[in-house]
Amino acid sequence: MKITDVRIRRLVDNESIKGVASITFDDEFVVHDIKIIDGQNGLFVAMPSKKVGDAGFRDIAHPLSSEVRNRIKDAVLSAYEDSKEEE
């Protein structure tokens, strides 16, 4: 499965959430609402999630392997950095 498109919507007014990404796989499947978060150790990518009572949040969609998670993270953060340079 190849990542064929990454779109970034940068958020300026939010301190911790720097942007939201949509990522397309094989020009056929899209995952929206991937968050780009500025944490204590720098930027990281959080998969789409929903609130589950008082227990916190639960991912709606997520990769099953660390290899795919890293490919998604690298593609999203690269597109985010590119979007900053374009501005």
N, CA, C and O of each residue as an XYZ file, in Angstrom:
348
protein
N       0.852     -1.163      0.000
C       0.000      0.000      0.000
C       0.903      1.233      0.000
O       1.777      1.375      0.855
N       0.679      2.118     -0.968
C       1.497      3.312     -1.103
C       0.724      4.553     -0.668
O      -0.484      4.664     -0.878
N       1.446      5.470     -0.063
C       0.875      6.770      0.259
C       0.953      7.602     -1.014
O       2.044      7.874     -1.515
N      -0.201      8.006     -1.540
C      -0.214      8.720     -2.821
C      -0.517     10.207     -2.677
O      -0.323     10.963     -3.628
N      -0.990     10.647     -1.506
C      -1.237     12.073     -1.306
C      -1.321     12.367      0.180
O      -1.852     11.571      0.955
N      -0.792     13.515      0.569
C      -0.910     14.003      1.944
C      -1.306     15.470      1.865
O      -0.638     16.266      1.204
N      -2.384     15.821      2.535
C      -2.832     17.215      2.573
C      -2.825     17.696      4.017
O      -3.272     16.999      4.927
N      -2.310     18.895      4.199
C      -2.163     19.465      5.535
C      -3.029     20.707      5.668
O      -3.051     21.565      4.785
N      -3.735     20.787      6.776
C      -4.438     22.018      7.143
C      -3.767     22.506      8.427
O      -3.950     21.923      9.496
N      -2.988     23.581      8.307
C      -2.259     24.103      9.455
C      -3.206     24.863     10.366
O      -4.116     25.550      9.900
N      -2.986     24.735     11.676
C      -3.764     25.458     12.684
C      -2.832     26.442     13.369
O      -1.796     26.053     13.909
N      -3.194     27.699     13.349
C      -2.314     28.731     13.889
C      -2.701     29.097     15.318
O      -1.829     29.427     16.121
N      -3.978     29.046     15.650
C      -4.464     29.516     16.950
C      -4.333     28.484     18.071
O      -4.594     28.807     19.230
N      -3.938     27.265     17.754
C      -3.857     26.220     18.762
C      -2.405     26.023     19.175
O      -1.525     25.911     18.322
N      -2.150     25.981     20.482
C      -0.765     25.854     20.952
C      -0.185     24.467     20.714
O       0.954     24.350     20.263
N      -0.945     23.414     21.008
C      -0.368     22.072     20.904
C      -0.669     21.378     19.575
O       0.192     20.670     19.051
N      -1.858     21.560     19.022
C      -2.179     20.938     17.736
C      -1.767     21.904     16.629
O      -2.356     22.973     16.470
N      -0.757     21.514     15.875
C      -0.189     22.383     14.852
C      -0.864     22.242     13.502
O      -0.785     23.144     12.669
N      -1.533     21.105     13.276
C      -2.197     20.900     12.007
C      -2.972     19.601     11.997
O      -2.882     18.786     12.916
N      -3.739     19.430     10.925
C      -4.525     18.219     10.719
C      -4.231     17.734      9.303
O      -4.204     18.523      8.358
N      -4.013     16.438      9.170
C      -3.654     15.869      7.871
C      -4.726     14.914      7.377
O      -5.447     14.289      8.155
N      -4.805     14.824      6.052
C      -5.571     13.774      5.371
C      -4.574     13.045      4.501
O      -3.782     13.669      3.796
N      -4.609     11.731      4.548
C      -3.633     10.934      3.814
C      -4.370      9.939      2.919
O      -5.315      9.278      3.350
N      -3.923      9.846      1.669
C      -4.556      8.961      0.691
C      -3.621      7.787      0.403
O      -2.414      7.962      0.231
N      -4.194      6.604      0.354
C      -3.459      5.379      0.035
C      -3.905      4.863     -1.324
O      -5.102      4.725     -1.578
N      -2.955      4.580     -2.189
C      -3.212      3.980     -3.507
C      -4.265      4.734     -4.329
O      -4.964      4.125     -5.140
N      -4.384      6.031     -4.129
C      -5.388      6.842     -4.832
C      -6.799      6.289     -4.665
O      -7.665      6.541     -5.503
N      -7.043      5.521     -3.567
C      -8.342      4.872     -3.398
C      -8.935      4.971     -2.004
O     -10.142      4.793     -1.840
N      -8.119      5.250     -0.995
C      -8.615      5.222      0.379
C      -8.017      6.396      1.143
O      -6.804      6.605      1.112
N      -8.870      7.169      1.835
C      -8.421      8.372      2.543
C      -8.701      8.235      4.036
O      -9.750      7.736      4.444
N      -7.746      8.686      4.839
C      -7.936      8.803      6.275
C      -7.804     10.282      6.626
O      -6.775     10.900      6.349
N      -8.846     10.849      7.236
C      -8.863     12.260      7.619
C      -8.577     12.401      9.115
O      -8.591     11.422      9.860
N      -8.322     13.622      9.529
C      -8.204     14.003     10.946
C      -7.020     13.367     11.665
O      -7.126     13.011     12.839
N      -5.904     13.224     10.976
C      -4.663     12.820     11.620
C      -4.049     14.103     12.188
O      -3.768     15.040     11.441
N      -3.846     14.145     13.489
C      -3.385     15.371     14.142
C      -1.858     15.438     14.207
O      -1.182     14.434     14.431
N      -1.341     16.644     14.005
C       0.084     16.922     14.173
C       0.189     17.707     15.474
O      -0.298     18.833     15.577
N       0.837     17.093     16.472
C       0.848     17.655     17.820
C       2.282     17.992     18.227
O       3.214     17.229     17.975
N       2.433     19.158     18.862
C       3.730     19.571     19.390
C       3.789     19.138     20.847
O       3.203     19.780     21.719
N       4.502     18.044     21.108
C       4.606     17.499     22.455
C       5.917     17.879     23.120
O       6.682     18.686     22.591
N       6.168     17.302     24.264
C       7.381     17.598     25.028
C       8.649     17.217     24.268
O       9.689     17.852     24.442
N       8.571     16.189     23.429
C       9.747     15.728     22.682
C       9.685     16.115     21.215
O      10.342     15.486     20.386
N       8.908     17.137     20.878
C       8.798     17.589     19.495
C       7.500     17.146     18.861
O       6.582     16.689     19.540
N       7.435     17.290     17.537
C       6.217     16.961     16.803
C       5.983     15.459     16.755
O       6.920     14.672     16.622
N       4.709     15.074     16.867
C       4.332     13.684     16.644
C       2.968     13.646     15.981
O       2.257     14.650     15.936
N       2.612     12.479     15.469
C       1.372     12.289     14.721
C       0.437     11.427     15.550
O       0.825     10.373     16.052
N      -0.820     11.894     15.690
C      -1.846     11.141     16.408
C      -2.933     10.740     15.422
O      -3.447     11.571     14.673
N      -3.271      9.473     15.430
C      -4.286      8.953     14.524
C      -5.671      9.460     14.938
O      -5.859      9.880     16.079
N      -6.644      9.423     14.014
C      -8.002      9.876     14.338
C      -8.551      9.083     15.525
O      -8.365      7.870     15.613
N      -9.228      9.787     16.434
C      -9.736      9.110     17.626
C     -11.081      9.711     18.038
O     -11.505     10.756     17.545
N     -11.729      9.005     18.963
C     -12.986      9.506     19.520
C     -12.926      9.368     21.030
O     -12.227      8.505     21.560
N     -13.661     10.220     21.711
C     -13.697     10.188     23.175
C     -14.522      8.993     23.623
O     -15.602      8.733     23.093
N     -14.001      8.271     24.606
C     -14.675      7.090     25.131
C     -14.905      7.306     26.628
O     -14.073      6.934     27.456
N     -16.033      7.906     26.957
C     -16.381      8.148     28.358
C     -15.280      8.854     29.114
O     -14.646      9.776     28.601
N     -15.059      8.409     30.345
C     -14.003      8.985     31.176
C     -12.657      8.303     30.925
O     -11.641      8.702     31.494
N     -12.651      7.277     30.075
C     -11.436      6.497     29.835
C     -10.453      7.198     28.905
O      -9.334      6.717     28.729
N     -10.839      8.315     28.309
C      -9.930      9.023     27.407
C     -10.365      8.883     25.969
O     -11.543      9.024     25.644
N      -9.399      8.602     25.109
C      -9.655      8.531     23.677
C      -9.262      7.164     23.131
O      -8.401      6.479     23.682
N      -9.915      6.784     22.034
C      -9.627      5.507     21.375
C      -9.474      5.769     19.884
O     -10.300      6.452     19.279
N      -8.397      5.216     19.285
C      -8.170      5.399     17.853
C      -9.307      4.799     17.035
O      -9.790      3.705     17.324
N      -9.726      5.541     16.003
C     -10.743      5.060     15.073
C     -10.077      4.231     13.978
O     -10.581      3.180     13.580
N      -8.945      4.721     13.503
C      -8.171      4.028     12.476
C      -6.710      4.122     12.875
O      -6.256      5.153     13.371
N      -5.970      3.033     12.656
C      -4.547      3.049     13.003
C      -3.817      1.941     12.267
O      -4.417      0.928     11.911
N      -2.515      2.129     12.035
C      -1.727      1.089     11.385
C      -1.495     -0.084     12.344
O      -1.471      0.084     13.564
N      -1.328     -1.258     11.768
C      -1.110     -2.444     12.592
C       0.362     -2.739     12.851
O       0.691     -3.524     13.740
N       1.242     -2.121     12.084
C       2.670     -2.376     12.288
C       3.414     -1.065     12.507
O       2.977     -0.006     12.057
N       4.538     -1.150     13.201
C       5.343      0.048     13.441
C       5.949      0.563     12.136
O       6.189      1.764     12.004
N       6.200     -0.321     11.174
C       6.730      0.104      9.877
C       5.757      1.045      9.166
O       6.160      2.093      8.661
N       4.490      0.674      9.128
C       3.485      1.509      8.469
C       3.270      2.787      9.275
O       3.120      3.864      8.698
N       3.254      2.679     10.587
C       3.102      3.876     11.434
C       4.223      4.868     11.137
O       3.969      6.067     11.027
N       5.452      4.389     11.007
C       6.589      5.265     10.714
C       6.489      5.881      9.319
O       6.838      7.047      9.137
N       6.022      5.118      8.334
C       5.835      5.678      6.982
C       4.806      6.802      6.998
O       5.001      7.839      6.363
N       3.713      6.596      7.722
C       2.685      7.625      7.829
C       3.244      8.844      8.548
O       3.074      9.972      8.085
N       3.905      8.623      9.668
C       4.482      9.733     10.439
C       5.454     10.536      9.587
O       5.390     11.765      9.562
N       6.350      9.850      8.889
C       7.343     10.542      8.061
C       6.686     11.345      6.939
O       7.088     12.476      6.664
N       5.679     10.763      6.293
C       4.995     11.452      5.194
C       4.237     12.672      5.697
O       4.276     13.726      5.062
N       3.548     12.546      6.826
C       2.760     13.651      7.363
C       3.670     14.777      7.846
O       3.425     15.943      7.538
N       4.717     14.441      8.600
C       5.606     15.486      9.114
C       6.381     16.168      7.991
O       6.654     17.365      8.072
N       6.735     15.431      6.956
C       7.408     16.027      5.803
C       6.479     17.014      5.092
O       6.898     18.114      4.732
N       5.226     16.621      4.894
C       4.253     17.504      4.248
C       3.980     18.724      5.125
O       3.770     19.821      4.609
N       3.980     18.544      6.434
C       3.773     19.672      7.349
C       4.923     20.666      7.226
O       4.692     21.871      7.137
N       6.161     20.170      7.221
C       7.319     21.051      7.083
C       7.288     21.781      5.732
O       7.604     22.969      5.658
N       6.909     21.072      4.673
C       6.775     21.699      3.347
C       5.730     22.811      3.364
O       5.918     23.851      2.733
N       4.621     22.592      4.092
C       3.565     23.601      4.141
C       4.035     24.846      4.887
O       3.607     25.955      4.568
N       4.910     24.675      5.875
C       5.459     25.831      6.590
C       6.369     26.650      5.684
O       6.370     27.879      5.747
N       7.142     25.971      4.844
C       8.072     26.654      3.940
C       7.331     27.415      2.853
O       7.802     28.460      2.404
N       6.181     26.912      2.422
C       5.407     27.555      1.370
C       4.795     28.874      1.842
O       4.516     29.757      1.031
N       4.587     29.005      3.147
C       3.926     30.187      3.671
C       4.815     31.370      3.750
O       4.381     32.440      4.177
